[in-house]
Amino acid sequence: MRKMTLRAYVDLLRLEDILRRHAFYFKAARSAIEIYLKLYDNPLTNESKQQEINSENLSAKELKKMLSKQRRAQKKAKLEEERKHAERERQQKNQKKKRDEEEEEASGLKEELIPEKLERVENPLEEAVKFLIPLKNLVADNIDTHLLAFEIYFRKGKFLLMLQSVKRAFAINSNNPWLHECLIRFSKSGKYKKGPYLHLCLFILKCLGISGAKMMYFLDKSRQEKAIAIATRLDETIKDKDVKTLIKVSEALLDGSFGNCSSQYEEYRMACHNLLPFTSAFLPAVNEVDSPNVALNHTANYDVLANEI
C-alpha cells in the first residue's frame, strides 16, 4: 500500500516537471506573448479608449451618459480601494510585527486582477519573457517557441539572442515562412542594413504568401500595391482559403504591415464576407449603409504579379 502511494506521489512530481510542456499551456502562453507584443507596439492610452467609444454608433446624449457612468464607477472604485487600504493598515497594526513579516515572506500580498491595470503594464516585453522562459526550457523542439523569442528580442534590440533564436528555428524547419520574415528583419537591422535585398525578396515571393508580401513592403515601400495584391489574392489558384489565413491577412492590412491601406482592407473584407458570410471577423460595421457588395479584381492583381515576377 505504501509502495503504491509512493509511486503515485512520484508520478505527481514528474507531472509537475513537464506540466508546462502541455499543448494547452503552449497555446495559452503563445496567446499571452502575442498580446504583450501588441501592447508594446500599440500601447493603450486614455485617448485610444476615447476613440473606441467614439467609434461606436452612439448619439451625443448616450455618449454623455456613458462617460458620466464611467466617471462615477471610477470614483466609486477609488473610494473602495482607499477603504480597503485603510482597513488593511488597521489590521496590520493590530498584529504582531514578526507575524506580519512571516506571512509576507510566505505568501506575499495578492494583487487583484483588474483588467484596466493588466492592459496597461509598464513593461510588456518583460511580462512576455515570463511566459517565454518555460517554453524555451520545455518546448524547445517547437519552431514557434524560437520565433516568438525572436519577436521579443527584436523589440528589445538583443542581437545575439535574435541570432540564437533564428539559428535554432532554422535547424527545426528552414522552409517556415515566418522564419524568413525574421531572417530578413534580422539582416536589415544588423550590419547589412543598407545592402540590397532583391534576391531575398524574390526568394520569398516564390511562395506568394502573406509572409512574402509583408517582407516585400518591408524591404521596399514603393511596392505597396504589388505586396497588397499578393496578400489579398482570392482567385482559383489559391488553395488555402481557410478562415485563419484570411483573418491573418485582414489583421496585417489593419496593423500597418502594409502601411496605410484602409480602402484595400475594406475591399478585402467585403470579398471575404462574400466568401464566408457567417464569419464575424468579416461582418460589416453596425453603422455601414447597405450597398452592393464590392469584390476585388483578382484577375488584375494576378496580372500585376505575373508582370512583376
N, C-alpha and C positions, 0 to 999 in steps of 0.2 A: 504493500500500500504506500509506504514511504517512497519507494523507488518510483512508482507511478506519479506521485505528487512532485517529486524532484524533476522528473522528465518533463512534466507539463510546465514547471517553472522555467526550466532551461529553454524550452520551446518559446515561451513568452519573451524571454530575454533576447533570443535570436530574432524574434519578430520585431522587437523594438529597434534592433540594429538596422533592419532593412525596411522599416515601415515607410520611410520617405523615398523608397525606390518604387513604390506602388504607382500604377498608371494614373490613378485618381489624384494622388498628390502631385505628380508631374504636371497634370493638366491644370490643377489649381495654381501651382507655383508659376507656371508659364503665364497664366492669365494675370496674376498679380504683377509679374515683371513687366508685361506689356502695358498694364495700367500705369505703373510708375514711370515708364518711359514716356507715355503720352502726357502725364502730368509734368514731366520735366520739359518736354518740348513745348507744351501749351499749358502753362500753369493757370489755375483758376483764380480769378480775382473777383472783386465785387462788381466791376464793370461787366465782366463776362456773364455774371449771374443776372445782371440787369438786362443784358442783351437777350438772354434766354427768355426772360419774362416778356420783353417787348416783342419777341418773335412770335409769340402765341397770338391767336386771333381774339384779343380782348378789347372791350370798349374802355374808354377813359375812366368811367365810373368803376368798372370791375377791376381795372388795374390799380386804381387808387385804394380800393377796398382791400385788395390782396396785399399791397405794400403796407397798409396800416396794420393788417393782421400779422404780417411778418414782424413788424417792429414790436408789437405787443408780445408776440411769442419770444422774441429775443430778450426783451426786458424781463419777462417772467422767468426765462431760463437763467438770466444773470442773477436775479434775486434768489432763485432756488440754489444756484451754485454758491452764492455768498452764505446762505443759511446753512448749507451742508458744510461749508468750510468752517464756520463758527462752531457748529456742533462737533465737528471733528477735533478742533482745537480744545474745546471744553473737555471732551473725553480723554484727550491725551494728557491734560493737566491732572486729571483725577487718577491716572495710572502711574505706576512707578516708572522711573526713567530706565531702569535696567530692563524691565519687561518690554517697554516700547522698543528699545534697541534690538532685543532678541526677535521680536515679531517683525521688525523691518528687515532684518537680515534674513529671516526665514522665508517670508512671503513677499515683502515689499508692498508698496501702495499700488493698488489695482486701478488702472485708468479706465474710465468709461469709454465705450466705443461710440463716439459722437461722429456722425457722418461728415459734418462740416469741418471737423478737425482732421479727420483721416484724409480728406481730399485736398487739404492744404498743408501737407507735410513740409518741413523746412528743407530736407534733402531727399528727394525721391530716389536718387541713384543709390544712396546708402541703404534705403529700405529695400530696393530691388536686389542688392547684393546679399541681403539676409536670406532671400529665397533662392538665390543662385548657388550659394555655397553647398547646401545639401545635394543639389543636382550634380554639381561638379564632382562630388565625392562618391555618389551612389549611382548616378545615371550618366557616367562618362561615355558610354557606348552609344548614346543618342546624339545625333548631329545637332539637333535643336538646342541642346544644352550649351554647346560651344558657340553657336550663332547668337543665342541670347546673351552670352558672356561678351561677345564682340560688340553687340549693340550698347551694352552698358559701358564697356571700356572705351569705346569710340567717343561717347559723350563725355567721359572723364579725361580723355586725352592720354590714356596709358598705352603707349605704342608697343611696348614689349608684351603686355598682356593681350593686346589686339593681335599681335603676331602669333602668340601661343594659341589663341582661340582659332584662328583661321587654319593654322597648321594641323591642329587636332581634328577640325571639321573636314579638312581636305583628305586626311587619312581615312576617314569613315566613308565619305561619298564625295568624290571630286566633281560629280556632274550635277550637284544640287544647285538650282537657280539662285536661292537665297545666298549660298556661299559665294557665287560670282558677284552678287551685289556687294558683299562685304569685301571681297578682294579688290574690286575697283575703288571703293571708298577708302580702303586702307592705302592703296597705291597712290591715290590722289592726295591723301592727307600727309604722306611721307615725303621722302626726298625727291620723288618723281612728280611732284605737284605740278610742274609746268611742262611736262612732257606730253607727246601726242598719245591719244587713246583710241584712235580709229580702229586699230587692229583688235583691241579688246571689245569695242562696240560691235564690230562685225561678227566677232566670235559669239557674242551673246545673242545677236539678232537671229542666229540660226534657229533658235527655239521659238522665236516670235511670241514670247510670253510676256507677262506683266513685269517680270524682273528685267528682261531685256529692254522693255520700253522705259522703265523708270531710270535705268542706267544710261540710256541714250540721252534723255533730257538732262540727267545729272552731269554728263560729260560735255554736252553741247546744248546750251539753252535755245539756240536758234532752231533746233529740231523739235520743238514742242509739238507742232502739228503732226509730224510723222510719228512721234512717240505715242501721242494720244490715239492715232489711227491704229497702231499696233495693239495697244491695250484694249481698245473698245471694239475689236473685230468680233462680229457675231454671225458671220456667214457660214455656209455649209461645211467649209473646210476645217472649222474649229470644232473639235470633238468634246473637249472638256468644258461643257456649259453647265456645270453644276452650280448650286446656289452659293457655296463657299467661294468659288473662284470669282463669280460675278460680284459678290459683295466686296471681296478684296479689291477688285478694280474700282468700284464706286468709292470705297474709302480712300484709295490712292488719289482719285480725282478731287476729293474734298480736302485731304490733309496737306496739300501743297506739293506732293511728289511730282506733279506736272505743272507747277506754277498756278497762275490764276486761270481757271478753265471752268467757270460756273456754267456757261452756256453748253459746253460739251458734256458736262456732268448731267445736266437736265435732259439732254437728248439721249444719253446713255441710260439714264434712269427710266425714261419712258419706253425705250426699246426693251429693256429688261422686264418692265412691267407688262408689256405685251407678251413677252416670252413666258414669264412666271407671274401671272396676275394675282396670285394669292400670297406672294412673299411680302411681308410687312416692310422690308427694307426698301422696296421699290414703289410703295404706295404713294400717290400724290399727296401734297400738303393739304391741310384742312382748308386753308383759305384759297386754294387754287381753283380757278374758274374752269368749268368743264369745257374742253375744247377737243378737236380731233387729235388723235394720237399722232405724235411726230416720231418717225422712225429714222434710224441712222442710215446714211447712204453707204452701206458696207462695200458695195462694188467699187465706188470711188476710192474708198480707203484702201482697198486691196490693190487698185491700180497705182496709187501713190507709193505703196510699199514695194510693188514689183519694180517700178521705175527706179526707186531709191536703191534697192538691193542689186 
